Amino acid sequence: MNRIVSGCLLYVITAVGPLAAATLNFQLQRVSTQPISSEWHQDAHDAQRTGYVPVNPDTPWTFRWAFNGAGTSGGTGGHIYNAPREARTVSGGGNVYIPAGGLGIYAKRLTDGNEQWRFTASTVNAAPAYDAASGMLFAGGANGTLYKINAINGSIAGTYAAGGPINKAVLLAGGFAYVVTDSGHLHKVNMATMALAWGAAYAAGSTIATPPSYSAAQDVIVYATDDLYVHCINNADGSRRWRVKPTPNTAGFPNEFEYIWPVIAEEHGIVFLRMRLVHSALDPFGAPFPTNFTTIRNWLINNPQHQNLFALRLSDGDKAFIPAVGYGGTEDYLSGAAYSAIGPVPVVKKWPGGAEVAYIHFRNVRGKVPYYREVFIDEGDVDMRKVIRILRACGYEGVLIPDHTPQMNCAAPWHAGMAYAMGYMKALLDCTV
């Protein structure tokens, strides 16, 4: 059984094949199907937050169950709550764990969606993390408590007082749980004893922006704060390895690291972070955007205020290189107006030879910046079949993600448009050689 778990509107889809980990956010993969023992145990899958697992949801797909979605006849009849922005789901032990803000955590059985238990001791605004070795779920509470929860029955097996609200995802690595409070303090907690493992929590000096990520190769924890600084902490004793501000921009909306997570590329000793920019950064040229990496990278070097994806060395925090990535993102609705949200976070896949790659967004448009419009994937200026042929010729076996599909005039406009894009992508993958 393979599963697709998407955000806070939860769908579970049955597919023919071995037990495998969940795939998040409509990621469509065409890699060899293989059994995998790990589930999606924590936010972005693992301690490095790579966001990758080598699983292909084999066809045919059949609907199994849904939660917090539309009712049986459409509309909002099945909607229970509006989820917090960072309330992403995790799985393990046969359940999917759904942080639900003021409603706590729902534990739903993966096979049929039946509720196994519900945790209500605190508001939970961010992803918990499941430890397979102990069968425990670790969740941060908005009341400042880290909870150790028996994943079988939902009972509380231990607590740790962090001294401030925990509203970012819990990190698990090497027998320890790591949490950051709203004030930016990083705590390393022994999962067995629920006691602080360092002499004191690390104080960042600013409010928190991202959850922490862990590099096993460097034995460091990395996270960002609202002052736009990135912190790298030695895991052994909680001391600072480095602290850098990779952008010249002034901290404060819209310049922020909120709602993303650091992504660790272990083989190359790099951490990636994505930053939100001002909405006008979507069209910095006032003319068609460059179409080659060299021109884009050189322009970003000369205009550092437009750099929005950072590749920092774990050894010293210096920029390993300037990713040739212009600003972009999905559309938010803020104060009654459209405003670009932060761009997509990289996904890192480790290849047998040690190479690491990120995912590819699959979308189509008509026209060029600044005069263009987003269209369905099969009616734009780009020959999408040719793109697939090029990817196959290059040996690409990573992730393709549908992006910015138009909405349809129906009961579920966004989902219908996304379903059309995914179906078209799968047809291309099946028929293109």
C-alpha positions in Angstrom: 0.0 0.0 0.0 1.3 3.4 -0.9 -0.2 6.7 0.3 -0.5 10.3 -0.6 -0.9 12.6 2.3 -1.5 16.2 1.5 -1.4 19.0 4.0 -4.4 19.5 6.3 -7.0 18.4 3.8 -6.1 14.7 4.1 -6.6 12.2 1.4 -5.4 8.6 1.5 -5.2 6.8 -1.8 -4.6 3.0 -2.1 -2.3 1.7 -4.7 -1.0 -1.7 -5.7 2.5 -2.3 -4.2 4.5 -2.9 -1.0 4.1 -0.9 2.2 5.9 2.4 1.6 6.3 5.9 3.0 3.9 8.8 2.4 4.5 11.3 -0.3 3.6 14.9 0.5 2.2 17.8 -1.5 1.3 16.1 -4.7 4.8 15.2 -5.6 4.6 12.9 -8.7 7.6 10.6 -9.0 8.7 8.2 -11.7 11.4 6.1 -10.0 11.7 2.4 -9.5 9.1 1.2 -6.9 10.9 -0.3 -4.0 10.0 -1.3 -0.4 11.1 1.2 2.2 10.9 0.6 6.0 10.7 4.2 7.0 7.5 6.2 7.1 7.2 10.0 6.9 8.3 10.2 10.5 9.0 13.9 10.8 8.6 17.1 8.9 10.2 16.9 5.5 10.7 13.2 6.1 14.0 13.1 8.0 16.4 15.0 10.3 18.0 16.7 7.3 14.6 17.8 6.0 15.4 16.5 2.5 11.8 16.0 1.6 12.6 12.9 -0.5 11.7 9.3 -0.3 12.2 6.8 -3.2 8.6 5.7 -3.6 6.3 5.6 -6.6 2.6 5.4 -5.9 1.8 2.6 -8.4 -1.4 2.7 -10.4 -4.2 2.1 -10.3 -5.0 4.6 -7.6 -8.3 4.3 -5.7 -9.8 6.6 -3.1 -9.6 5.3 0.4 -10.6 8.0 2.9 -10.5 11.7 3.6 -10.5 13.9 6.7 -11.3 17.6 7.2 -12.3 18.0 3.5 -15.5 18.4 1.6 -18.7 16.6 2.6 -20.2 13.7 0.7 -22.0 16.1 -1.6 -19.2 18.6 -1.9 -19.0 22.0 -0.1 -17.7 22.4 3.4 -19.8 19.8 5.2 -16.8 17.7 6.2 -14.6 20.6 7.2 -13.8 20.7 10.9 -11.1 23.3 11.4 -8.7 25.7 9.6 -5.3 24.3 10.1 -2.3 26.5 11.2 0.3 27.2 8.5 2.9 24.7 9.8 0.5 21.9 10.9 2.0 19.3 8.5 1.2 15.6 9.0 3.6 12.8 9.8 3.1 9.0 9.9 4.4 6.0 11.7 3.2 2.9 13.6 0.3 2.5 11.2 -1.1 5.9 11.9 -1.0 9.4 10.4 -0.7 12.1 13.0 -2.5 15.4 12.2 -1.7 18.5 14.2 -5.0 20.5 14.4 -4.2 23.7 16.3 -6.6 24.2 19.2 -8.0 20.7 18.6 -4.7 19.1 19.4 -3.6 16.1 17.4 -5.7 13.5 15.6 -4.2 10.0 15.2 -5.9 8.4 12.2 -5.3 4.8 11.1 -3.8 4.8 7.7 -5.7 1.9 6.3 -9.2 3.3 6.9 -9.0 6.7 8.6 -10.5 5.6 11.9 -9.6 7.8 14.8 -7.3 5.9 17.2 -7.0 8.7 19.7 -6.9 12.5 20.0 -4.5 14.5 22.1 -6.0 17.6 23.7 -3.6 18.6 26.4 -2.3 21.6 24.4 -2.8 23.5 21.1 -0.5 22.0 18.5 0.4 24.3 15.7 3.3 22.4 14.0 4.3 19.0 12.9 5.1 16.4 15.6 7.7 13.7 15.0 7.5 9.9 15.4 10.2 7.7 16.9 10.0 4.2 15.5 12.4 2.8 18.1 10.3 3.7 21.1 6.9 4.0 19.4 6.5 7.5 20.8 5.3 10.6 19.2 6.9 13.9 20.2 4.8 17.1 19.9 5.5 20.7 20.7 2.7 22.5 22.5 1.8 26.2 22.2 1.7 26.1 26.1 5.5 25.7 26.1 5.6 21.9 26.7 7.2 19.2 24.7 5.1 16.1 25.0 6.1 12.4 24.7 3.0 10.6 23.6 2.4 6.8 23.4 1.5 6.4 19.7 -0.6 3.3 20.5 -3.1 5.0 22.8 -2.3 8.7 23.0 -1.4 8.7 26.7 1.3 11.2 27.8 4.5 9.3 28.7 6.6 12.3 29.6 7.0 16.1 29.3 9.6 18.8 29.1 9.0 22.4 30.0 10.7 24.6 27.3 9.8 27.9 28.9 8.0 29.3 25.9 5.5 28.4 23.1 6.7 25.7 20.7 5.2 26.5 17.3 7.7 24.9 14.9 8.2 21.3 14.0 9.9 18.9 16.3 13.2 17.4 15.1 14.4 13.9 16.1 18.0 12.7 15.7 20.2 10.2 17.6 18.0 9.7 20.6 17.3 13.4 21.1 14.4 15.7 20.4 15.1 19.3 19.4 12.6 22.1 19.7 12.8 25.9 19.3 10.5 28.2 21.2 9.0 31.4 19.8 11.8 33.4 21.5 14.4 31.5 19.4 15.8 29.3 22.2 16.9 25.8 20.9 16.5 22.9 23.4 18.1 19.5 23.0 16.1 17.0 25.0 16.9 13.4 25.9 14.0 11.3 24.5 14.3 8.7 27.2 14.6 10.9 30.2 12.9 14.1 28.8 15.7 16.1 30.4 17.7 19.0 28.8 20.9 17.5 27.3 22.9 20.7 27.2 23.9 22.9 30.2 21.4 25.5 28.9 19.3 26.1 25.8 21.0 28.0 22.9 19.7 31.6 22.8 19.5 33.0 19.3 18.8 36.6 20.3 15.8 36.8 18.0 12.3 35.3 17.6 12.1 32.1 15.6 11.5 31.8 11.9 12.2 28.1 11.0 12.2 24.7 12.7 15.7 23.1 13.2 17.4 20.7 10.8 20.3 18.3 11.6 23.5 17.4 9.7 24.8 14.0 10.9 28.1 14.5 8.9 28.8 17.8 10.5 27.0 17.0 13.8 25.3 20.5 13.8 21.8 21.9 14.1 20.7 24.7 11.7 17.8 27.1 12.0 16.9 30.7 11.1 15.4 33.6 13.1 13.3 36.6 12.3 16.3 38.9 12.2 17.3 37.0 9.0 20.3 35.3 10.7 21.0 31.7 10.2 22.4 29.8 13.2 24.6 26.7 13.2 24.9 25.0 16.6 27.4 22.3 17.6 25.3 19.3 18.7 27.8 18.1 21.3 27.5 21.1 23.7 25.0 23.6 22.2 27.7 26.2 21.4 27.5 28.3 18.3 29.6 27.3 15.3 28.6 30.3 13.2 25.8 32.9 12.8 25.4 34.7 9.5 22.9 37.0 7.7 23.1 35.9 4.1 21.0 38.8 2.7 21.5 42.6 2.8 17.8 43.1 3.1 16.2 44.6 6.2 14.5 42.1 8.5 10.7 42.3 8.7 7.8 41.5 6.3 8.1 40.7 3.5 11.8 39.7 4.0 11.5 36.6 6.1 12.3 32.9 6.4 8.9 32.0 7.9 7.0 28.8 6.8 10.1 27.1 5.4 12.8 24.8 6.8 16.5 24.4 6.3 17.4 21.6 3.8 20.7 19.7 4.4 22.7 18.3 1.5 25.0 16.1 3.5 27.3 14.9 0.7 28.3 18.5 -0.1 28.1 20.0 3.3 25.5 22.6 2.4 22.3 23.9 3.9 19.7 25.5 1.6 17.3 28.2 2.8 14.5 30.0 0.9 13.6 33.6 1.7 10.5 35.6 1.0 11.0 38.9 -0.9 8.8 41.9 -1.7 6.1 41.1 -4.2 7.7 43.3 -6.9 10.7 41.0 -7.0 8.6 38.7 -9.2 9.4 41.0 -12.0 12.8 42.6 -11.3 13.8 43.2 -14.9 10.7 44.9 -16.3 11.5 42.7 -19.4 11.8 39.0 -20.2 13.7 37.1 -17.5 17.0 35.7 -18.6 16.9 32.1 -19.9 20.4 30.9 -19.0 22.0 30.2 -15.7 25.1 32.3 -16.2 23.1 35.5 -16.9 20.8 34.9 -14.0 23.6 34.1 -11.5 25.6 37.1 -12.5 22.6 39.4 -12.1 21.9 38.0 -8.7 25.6 38.5 -7.7 25.3 42.1 -8.7 21.9 42.5 -7.1 22.1 40.5 -3.8 18.8 42.0 -2.5 17.1 39.6 -5.0 18.9 36.5 -3.9 16.2 34.3 -2.3 17.7 30.8 -2.3 20.8 30.5 -0.2 23.4 27.7 -0.3 25.5 28.0 2.8 28.5 25.9 3.8 27.9 24.0 7.0 31.6 24.4 7.9 31.6 28.2 8.2 28.3 29.7 6.9 29.8 31.2 3.8 27.9 31.0 0.5 29.0 27.8 -1.3 27.6 29.3 -4.5 24.8 31.5 -5.7 21.8 29.4 -7.0 20.6 30.7 -10.3 17.0 30.9 -9.0 14.8 34.0 -9.5 12.2 34.9 -7.0 8.8 33.1 -7.3 6.2 31.5 -5.1 2.6 30.6 -4.7 0.0 33.3 -4.2 -1.2 34.3 -0.7 -4.1 36.5 0.2 -3.0 39.2 2.6 -5.0 42.2 3.9 -7.4 41.8 1.0 -4.9 41.6 -1.8 -2.9 39.0 -3.6 0.7 38.7 -2.4 3.4 36.1 -3.3 4.2 33.6 -0.6 7.7 32.2 0.0 9.0 30.1 -2.9 9.2 26.3 -2.9 11.8 24.6 -0.7 14.4 22.4 -2.3 14.2 18.6 -2.1 17.5 16.7 -2.0 17.9 13.2 -3.4 21.2 11.4 -2.9 22.3 9.4 -5.9 24.4 6.3 -5.8 27.5 8.2 -6.9 27.0 10.8 -4.2 25.4 13.5 -6.3 22.4 15.4 -4.9 19.6 17.1 -6.8 16.5 19.2 -6.1 13.0 18.8 -7.6 11.6 20.3 -10.8 8.4 22.4 -11.0 6.2 21.5 -14.0 4.0 24.4 -15.2 3.2 26.2 -18.4 2.5 29.8 -19.4 1.6 31.9 -22.5 3.7 35.0 -23.1 6.8 36.3 -21.3 7.5 38.4 -18.2 6.0 40.9 -17.6 3.1 40.1 -20.0 2.1 36.5 -19.5 -0.6 34.3 -18.0 -0.7 30.9 -16.4 -2.5 28.3 -18.4 -3.3 24.6 -18.2 -0.2 22.4 -18.6 -1.1 21.4 -22.2 -1.9 24.8 -23.7 1.1 27.0 -23.0 4.2 28.0 -25.0 6.4 25.2 -23.6 6.5 21.8 -25.3 6.1 19.7 -22.2 6.6 16.4 -24.0 9.9 17.7 -25.2 10.8 18.6 -21.6 10.1 15.1 -20.5 12.3 13.7 -23.4 15.2 16.0 -22.3 14.8 14.8 -18.7 14.8 11.2 -19.7 17.9 11.7 -21.9 19.7 13.3 -19.0 18.8 10.3 -16.8 16.7 12.4 -14.4 14.8 10.2 -11.9 13.8 12.9 -9.4 10.6 14.6 -8.5 8.2 16.6 -10.8 5.7 18.8 -9.1 2.7 20.4 -10.8 2.6 24.2 -10.1 0.2 27.1 -10.6 -2.5 25.2 -12.4 -5.6 27.3 -13.3 -8.7 26.6 -11.2 -11.9 25.2 -12.7 -15.5 26.3 -12.2 -16.6 23.4 -10.0 -17.0 22.3 -6.4 -13.3 21.9 -5.8 -11.6 24.4 -8.2 -8.0 24.0 -7.0 -8.1 20.3 -6.6 -9.7 19.7 -10.0 -7.1 21.8 -11.7 -4.3 20.0 -9.8 -5.8 16.6 -10.7 -5.9 17.6 -14.4 -2.2 18.6 -14.2 -1.2 15.4 -12.4 -3.1 13.2 -14.8 -1.5 15.0 -17.8 1.9 14.6 -16.3 1.4 10.9 -15.7 0.3 10.4 -19.3 3.4 12.2 -20.5 5.6 10.0 -18.4 3.9 6.8 -19.5 4.0 7.6 -23.3 7.2 9.5 -23.7 10.5 7.7 -24.4 
